[in-house]
Amino acid sequence: MPIIKIAEFKAKCLAILDEVKRTGIPVLVTRNGRPVAELVPHRTRPPKGPSGVWKGLVTIKGEIVSPIDRKWEALARNPPEKRARQRRMLELHGTGGVRRGYAYKRVRSAD
């Protein structure tokens, strides 16, 4: 691997880049005798198709198509945590404009 001082690299940067691209041999750039950077040729990888993107990263642990027999809490109108929080608020502050889990907002009529 050729070793080049940083001042020489600065002066001949484009020529060194072309040489690394053409030959494929990496170049070590030094400052005061200590390595600063290693210039290596770029290796292009073939693009992955959509089917191979998740290969080895995801495993299917059972049936994913058929419906499940329990309700999702995300779809429930009032999840248990929200009901408990509402009960605590009612105990502390009364109704406070909240009925059946909804906050009512006054709307002005256009008349």
Protein Blocks (a to p, Z undefined) as FASTA:
>chain_A
ZZddfklmmmmmmmmmmmmmmnopacdddeehiafbdcddddddddddfklmmgokacce
bjfkbccfbdcfklpmbdfklmmmmmmmmmmnonnopaehiacdddddfZZ
